[in-house]
Amino acid sequence: MKTNGQQGIVLNVVVGIVGAMLAGWFITPLVGIGTINQNNFSLPALLVSFIGAAVLLGAVSLLRRGSAR
């Protein structure tokens, strides 16, 4: 997301983890797959976590700058 200069890598990691957790809580019941937290280490669970992390990182980046890059 090209935010390392402004936010730092630690904040990127924290926001990514929170995004993955939120996706696990809200998206996985809609699509009917287990989460990584439920010991379901599978490709669909990883994809949901990745999408959640990317969406939240993008939203934070958008809010901090006021516009997308």
Residue, then its C-alpha position, 0 to 999 in steps of 0.5 A: m500500500k506504499t504507506n511504510g514512510q508515513q505509518g511504519i511497518v508496525l502499524n501496517v502489520v497491526v492493521g493487517i491483522v485486525g483486517a484479517m480478524l474482522a474478515g474472519w468474523f464477518i465474511t466467513p459466515l456468509v461464504g460458509i468456510g471456517t476461519i484460521n482461528q478455528n484450526n482450519f488452515s486452508l486456501p479459502a480461509l487464507l484468501v478471506s484473511f488476505i482480502g480483509a487485511a488488504v481492504l482495511l489497509g486500503a481504507v486506512s490509507l484512504l482515510r489518512r491521505g484523503s485520496a487513493r494513490 
